[in-house]
Amino acid sequence: MILEEQEDLQKVLEELKTEHRDLDIVLQQLSEATPIDFLRLQRMKKRKLFLKDSISKIESMLLPDIIA
């Protein structure tokens, strides 16, 4: 993988991690609010799960292949 591609992936990875952390905070605030907006809460949880999967995928792309 080219160094430039790795740097781009690192930037995207950091942005995804930031959004994931921000969603944690918003989800906690939403769950404490009354009345609870279950539809919005569910959508945000799905987005958070998507972000987690994307983060995992990018992290695996950044790991070097180790020949056993």
N, CA, C and O atoms as a printed pandas DataFrame, in Angstrom:
     atom_number atom_name residue_name chain_id  residue_number  x_coord  y_coord  z_coord
0              1         N          MET        A               1    0.857   -1.178    0.000
1              2        CA          MET        A               1    0.000    0.000    0.000
2              3         C          MET        A               1    0.899    1.236    0.000
3              4         O          MET        A               1    1.906    1.281    0.707
4              5         N          ILE        A               2    0.536    2.206   -0.776
5              6        CA          ILE        A               2    1.312    3.439   -0.898
6              7         C          ILE        A               2    1.131    4.266    0.369
7              8         O          ILE        A               2    0.067    4.264    0.988
8              9         N          LEU        A               3    2.197    4.972    0.738
9             10        CA          LEU        A               3    2.194    5.785    1.954
10            11         C          LEU        A               3    1.057    6.801    1.948
11            12         O          LEU        A               3    0.425    7.040    2.977
12            13         N          GLU        A               4    0.801    7.393    0.791
13            14        CA          GLU        A               4   -0.274    8.379    0.672
14            15         C          GLU        A               4   -1.637    7.753    0.960
15            16         O          GLU        A               4   -2.483    8.367    1.610
16            17         N          GLU        A               5   -1.843    6.538    0.479
17            18        CA          GLU        A               5   -3.099    5.826    0.740
18            19         C          GLU        A               5   -3.243    5.529    2.225
19            20         O          GLU        A               5   -4.337    5.640    2.780
20            21         N          GLN        A               6   -2.144    5.154    2.871
21            22        CA          GLN        A               6   -2.187    4.883    4.308
22            23         C          GLN        A               6   -2.536    6.140    5.085
23            24         O          GLN        A               6   -3.307    6.082    6.043
24            25         N          GLU        A               7   -1.979    7.270    4.686
25            26        CA          GLU        A               7   -2.280    8.528    5.371
26            27         C          GLU        A               7   -3.748    8.901    5.198
27            28         O          GLU        A               7   -4.395    9.364    6.137
28            29         N          ASP        A               8   -4.271    8.694    3.983
29            30        CA          ASP        A               8   -5.693    8.977    3.738
30            31         C          ASP        A               8   -6.577    8.081    4.589
31            32         O          ASP        A               8   -7.563    8.540    5.165
32            33         N          LEU        A               9   -6.225    6.799    4.668
33            34        CA          LEU        A               9   -7.002    5.863    5.494
34            35         C          LEU        A               9   -6.920    6.245    6.971
35            36         O          LEU        A               9   -7.903    6.117    7.701
36            37         N          GLN        A              10   -5.765    6.708    7.409
37            38        CA          GLN        A              10   -5.617    7.136    8.807
38            39         C          GLN        A              10   -6.531    8.321    9.107
39            40         O          GLN        A              10   -7.146    8.379   10.172
40            41         N          LYS        A              11   -6.620    9.260    8.175
41            42        CA          LYS        A              11   -7.499   10.425    8.361
42            43         C          LYS        A              11   -8.959    9.985    8.457
43            44         O          LYS        A              11   -9.697   10.423    9.341
44            45         N          VAL        A              12   -9.361    9.113    7.533
45            46        CA          VAL        A              12  -10.740    8.617    7.539
46            47         C          VAL        A              12  -11.005    7.865    8.836
47            48         O          VAL        A              12  -12.069    8.011    9.438
48            49         N          LEU        A              13  -10.045    7.066    9.264
49            50        CA          LEU        A              13  -10.181    6.295   10.495
50            51         C          LEU        A              13  -10.397    7.213   11.694
51            52         O          LEU        A              13  -11.270    6.957   12.525
52            53         N          GLU        A              14   -9.614    8.271   11.786
53            54        CA          GLU        A              14   -9.768    9.210   12.898
54            55         C          GLU        A              14  -11.128    9.906   12.867
55            56         O          GLU        A              14  -11.741   10.124   13.912
56            57         N          GLU        A              15  -11.596   10.253   11.672
57            58        CA          GLU        A              15  -12.910   10.887   11.557
58            59         C          GLU        A              15  -14.022    9.935   12.002
59            60         O          GLU        A              15  -14.957   10.343   12.691
60            61         N          LEU        A              16  -13.915    8.680   11.610
61            62        CA          LEU        A              16  -14.917    7.689   12.003
62            63         C          LEU        A              16  -14.900    7.456   13.512
63            64         O          LEU        A              16  -15.953    7.334   14.138
64            65         N          LYS        A              17  -13.709    7.394   14.088
65            66        CA          LYS        A              17  -13.613    7.198   15.540
66            67         C          LYS        A              17  -14.194    8.382   16.290
67            68         O          LYS        A              17  -14.841    8.213   17.324
68            69         N          THR        A              18  -13.963    9.582   15.771
69            70        CA          THR        A              18  -14.520   10.778   16.408
70            71         C          THR        A              18  -16.041   10.754   16.354
71            72         O          THR        A              18  -16.707   11.035   17.351
72            73         N          GLU        A              19  -16.587   10.420   15.197
73            74        CA          GLU        A              19  -18.047   10.350   15.070
74            75         C          GLU        A              19  -18.616    9.263   15.982
75            76         O          GLU        A              19  -19.683    9.440   16.571
76            77         N          HIS        A              20  -17.911    8.146   16.098
77            78        CA          HIS        A              20  -18.347    7.046   16.963
78            79         C          HIS        A              20  -18.404    7.510   18.418
79            80         O          HIS        A              20  -19.372    7.228   19.125
80            81         N          ARG        A              21  -17.368    8.219   18.863
81            82        CA          ARG        A              21  -17.353    8.739   20.243
82            83         C          ARG        A              21  -18.464    9.760   20.460
83            84         O          ARG        A              21  -19.120    9.766   21.502
84            85         N          ASP        A              22  -18.669   10.622   19.469
85            86        CA          ASP        A              22  -19.727   11.628   19.582
86            87         C          ASP        A              22  -21.103   10.970   19.683
87            88         O          ASP        A              22  -21.963   11.424   20.437
88            89         N          LEU        A              23  -21.300    9.909   18.927
89            90        CA          LEU        A              23  -22.576    9.200   18.994
90            91         C          LEU        A              23  -22.789    8.574   20.368
91            92         O          LEU        A              23  -23.921    8.507   20.846
92            93         N          ASP        A              24  -21.719    8.117   21.004
93            94        CA          ASP        A              24  -21.830    7.593   22.367
94            95         C          ASP        A              24  -22.444    8.635   23.299
95            96         O          ASP        A              24  -23.347    8.341   24.083
96            97         N          ILE        A              25  -21.933    9.845   23.193
97            98        CA          ILE        A              25  -22.404   10.926   24.059
98            99         C          ILE        A              25  -23.863   11.260   23.762
99           100         O          ILE        A              25  -24.668   11.414   24.680
100          101         N          VAL        A              26  -24.197   11.372   22.487
101          102        CA          VAL        A              26  -25.568   11.717   22.102
102          103         C          VAL        A              26  -26.536   10.616   22.510
103          104         O          VAL        A              26  -27.632   10.897   22.994
104          105         N          LEU        A              27  -26.134    9.364   22.316
105          106        CA          LEU        A              27  -27.000    8.246   22.705
106          107         C          LEU        A              27  -27.262    8.237   24.207
107          108         O          LEU        A              27  -28.377    7.956   24.646
108          109         N          GLN        A              28  -26.255    8.540   24.976
109          110        CA          GLN        A              28  -26.441    8.577   26.419
110          111         C          GLN        A              28  -27.410    9.701   26.800
111          112         O          GLN        A              28  -28.282    9.511   27.648
112          113         N          GLN        A              29  -27.258   10.855   26.180
113          114        CA          GLN        A              29  -28.155   11.977   26.464
114          115         C          GLN        A              29  -29.585   11.661   26.044
115          116         O          GLN        A              29  -30.535   12.000   26.749
116          117         N          LEU        A              30  -29.736   11.005   24.884
117          118        CA          LEU        A              30  -31.073   10.660   24.411
118          119         C          LEU        A              30  -31.758    9.651   25.323
119          120         O          LEU        A              30  -32.961    9.737   25.568
120          121         N          SER        A              31  -30.987    8.702   25.818
121          122        CA          SER        A              31  -31.591    7.674   26.668
122          123         C          SER        A              31  -31.991    8.228   28.030
123          124         O          SER        A              31  -32.841    7.653   28.710
124          125         N          GLU        A              32  -31.387    9.336   28.430
125          126        CA          GLU        A              32  -31.730    9.946   29.714
126          127         C          GLU        A              32  -32.869   10.952   29.595
127          128         O          GLU        A              32  -33.487   11.314   30.596
128          129         N          ALA        A              33  -33.146   11.401   28.383
129          130        CA          ALA        A              33  -34.190   12.402   28.174
130          131         C          ALA        A              33  -35.571   11.754   28.234
131          132         O          ALA        A              33  -35.735   10.572   27.932
132          133         N          THR        A              34  -36.550   12.548   28.628
133          134        CA          THR        A              34  -37.926   12.072   28.601
134          135         C          THR        A              34  -38.740   13.038   27.765
135          136         O          THR        A              34  -38.542   14.245   27.904
136          137         N          PRO        A              35  -39.608   12.606   26.937
137          138        CA          PRO        A              35  -39.821   11.213   26.550
138          139         C          PRO        A              35  -38.695   10.728   25.628
139          140         O          PRO        A              35  -38.039   11.518   24.950
140          141         N          ILE        A              36  -38.499    9.441   25.626
141          142        CA          ILE        A              36  -37.436    8.851   24.821
142          143         C          ILE        A              36  -37.921    8.689   23.384
143          144         O          ILE        A              36  -38.990    8.133   23.132
144          145         N          ASP        A              37  -37.123    9.179   22.458
145          146        CA          ASP        A              37  -37.421    9.042   21.026
146          147         C          ASP        A              37  -36.781    7.741   20.539
147          148         O          ASP        A              37  -35.627    7.720   20.111
148          149         N          PHE        A              38  -37.558    6.656   20.614
149          150        CA          PHE        A              38  -37.015    5.329   20.320
150          151         C          PHE        A              38  -36.572    5.175   18.864
151          152         O          PHE        A              38  -35.589    4.490   18.585
152          153         N          LEU        A              39  -37.281    5.798   17.952
153          154        CA          LEU        A              39  -36.917    5.705   16.542
154          155         C          LEU        A              39  -35.562    6.368   16.285
155          156         O          LEU        A              39  -34.698    5.804   15.614
156          157         N          ARG        A              40  -35.396    7.563   16.827
157          158        CA          ARG        A              40  -34.110    8.276   16.675
158          159         C          ARG        A              40  -32.991    7.497   17.359
159          160         O          ARG        A              40  -31.885    7.396   16.828
160          161         N          LEU        A              41  -33.275    6.954   18.522
161          162        CA          LEU        A              41  -32.292    6.176   19.269
162          163         C          LEU        A              41  -31.862    4.942   18.463
163          164         O          LEU        A              41  -30.674    4.627   18.396
164          165         N          GLN        A              42  -32.811    4.262   17.867
165          166        CA          GLN        A              42  -32.521    3.080   17.070
166          167         C          GLN        A              42  -31.679    3.440   15.840
167          168         O          GLN        A              42  -30.728    2.731   15.512
168          169         N          ARG        A              43  -32.023    4.523   15.170
169          170        CA          ARG        A              43  -31.255    4.943   13.993
170          171         C          ARG        A              43  -29.814    5.284   14.363
171          172         O          ARG        A              43  -28.881    4.947   13.635
172          173         N          MET        A              44  -29.647    5.941   15.476
173          174        CA          MET        A              44  -28.296    6.307   15.900
174          175         C          MET        A              44  -27.481    5.072   16.288
175          176         O          MET        A              44  -26.279    5.010   16.032
176          177         N          LYS        A              45  -28.129    4.111   16.893
177          178        CA          LYS        A              45  -27.425    2.871   17.239
178          179         C          LYS        A              45  -26.994    2.120   15.980
179          180         O          LYS        A              45  -25.907    1.543   15.938
180          181         N          LYS        A              46  -27.845    2.131   14.961
181          182        CA          LYS        A              46  -27.481    1.492   13.698
182          183         C          LYS        A              46  -26.297    2.219   13.062
183          184         O          LYS        A              46  -25.388    1.582   12.531
184          185         N          ARG        A              47  -26.308    3.533   13.115
185          186        CA          ARG        A              47  -25.201    4.324   12.569
186          187         C          ARG        A              47  -23.908    4.011   13.331
187          188         O          ARG        A              47  -22.840    3.874   12.734
188          189         N          LYS        A              48  -24.022    3.902   14.639
189          190        CA          LYS        A              48  -22.852    3.597   15.460
190          191         C          LYS        A              48  -22.293    2.219   15.115
191          192         O          LYS        A              48  -21.076    2.044   15.050
192          193         N          LEU        A              49  -23.154    1.259   14.899
193          194        CA          LEU        A              49  -22.720   -0.082   14.515
194          195         C          LEU        A              49  -22.040   -0.064   13.145
195          196         O          LEU        A              49  -21.021   -0.725   12.941
196          197         N          PHE        A              50  -22.611    0.696   12.211
197          198        CA          PHE        A              50  -21.995    0.844   10.895
198          199         C          PHE        A              50  -20.598    1.450   11.022
199          200         O          PHE        A              50  -19.659    0.997   10.367
200          201         N          LEU        A              51  -20.466    2.466   11.859
201          202        CA          LEU        A              51  -19.165    3.099   12.073
202          203         C          LEU        A              51  -18.161    2.111   12.656
203          204         O          LEU        A              51  -16.999    2.073   12.251
204          205         N          LYS        A              52  -18.627    1.317   13.609
205          206        CA          LYS        A              52  -17.740    0.323   14.228
206          207         C          LYS        A              52  -17.237   -0.667   13.188
207          208         O          LYS        A              52  -16.054   -1.008   13.174
208          209         N          ASP        A              53  -18.124   -1.128   12.323
209          210        CA          ASP        A              53  -17.729   -2.057   11.262
210          211         C          ASP        A              53  -16.745   -1.401   10.297
211          212         O          ASP        A              53  -15.774   -2.028    9.873
212          213         N          SER        A              54  -16.995   -0.149    9.952
213          214        CA          SER        A              54  -16.100    0.574    9.044
214          215         C          SER        A              54  -14.728    0.771    9.668
215          216         O          SER        A              54  -13.707    0.639    8.993
216          217         N          ILE        A              55  -14.707    1.085   10.955
217          218        CA          ILE        A              55  -13.434    1.263   11.672
218          219         C          ILE        A              55  -12.649   -0.036   11.657
219          220         O          ILE        A              55  -11.446   -0.035   11.396
220          221         N          SER        A              56  -13.314   -1.131   11.933
221          222        CA          SER        A              56  -12.645   -2.437   11.942
222          223         C          SER        A              56  -12.080   -2.774   10.567
223          224         O          SER        A              56  -10.967   -3.287   10.451
224          225         N          LYS        A              57  -12.844   -2.485    9.546
225          226        CA          LYS        A              57  -12.403   -2.782    8.183
226          227         C          LYS        A              57  -11.160   -1.974    7.824
227          228         O          LYS        A              57  -10.208   -2.519    7.266
228          229         N          ILE        A              58  -11.161   -0.686    8.138
229          230        CA          ILE        A              58  -10.010    0.163    7.819
230          231         C          ILE        A              58   -8.797   -0.246    8.636
231          232         O          ILE        A              58   -7.679   -0.279    8.123
232          233         N          GLU        A              59   -9.016   -0.557    9.904
233          234        CA          GLU        A              59   -7.888   -0.990   10.730
234          235         C          GLU        A              59   -7.254   -2.264   10.185
235          236         O          GLU        A              59   -6.032   -2.413   10.212
236          237         N          SER        A              60   -8.072   -3.173    9.696
237          238        CA          SER        A              60   -7.512   -4.406    9.132
238          239         C          SER        A              60   -6.766   -4.122    7.827
239          240         O          SER        A              60   -5.797   -4.809    7.506
240          241         N          MET        A              61   -7.207   -3.124    7.082
241          242        CA          MET        A              61   -6.502   -2.741    5.855
242          243         C          MET        A              61   -5.137   -2.126    6.164
243          244         O          MET        A              61   -4.193   -2.269    5.387
244          245         N          LEU        A              62   -5.044   -1.443    7.300
245          246        CA          LEU        A              62   -3.797   -0.776    7.664
246          247         C          LEU        A              62   -2.770   -1.719    8.266
247          248         O          LEU        A              62   -1.580   -1.407    8.287
248          249         N          LEU        A              63   -3.221   -2.881    8.762
249          250        CA          LEU        A              63   -2.283   -3.834    9.319
250          251         C          LEU        A              63   -1.468   -4.486    8.204
251          252         O          LEU        A              63   -2.013   -4.901    7.181
252          253         N          PRO        A              64   -0.180   -4.568    8.413
253          254        CA          PRO        A              64    0.638   -5.190    7.364
254          255         C          PRO        A              64    0.379   -6.708    7.306
255          256         O          PRO        A              64    0.099   -7.345    8.321
256          257         N          ASP        A              65    0.480   -7.253    6.115
257          258        CA          ASP        A              65    0.340   -8.696    5.939
258          259         C          ASP        A              65    1.582   -9.378    6.478
259          260         O          ASP        A              65    2.703   -9.036    6.101
260          261         N          ILE        A              66    1.381  -10.335    7.352
261          262        CA          ILE        A              66    2.491  -11.070    7.941
262          263         C          ILE        A              66    2.535  -12.451    7.324
263          264         O          ILE        A              66    1.568  -13.211    7.390
264          265         N          ILE        A              67    3.651  -12.759    6.733
265          266        CA          ILE        A              67    3.811  -14.067    6.119
266          267         C          ILE        A              67    4.328  -15.030    7.190
267          268         O          ILE        A              67    5.394  -14.818    7.768
268          269         N          ALA        A              68    3.565  -16.080    7.443
269          270        CA          ALA        A              68    3.936  -17.023    8.495
270          271         C          ALA        A              68    5.029  -17.969    8.048
271          272         O          ALA        A              68    5.456  -18.827    8.820
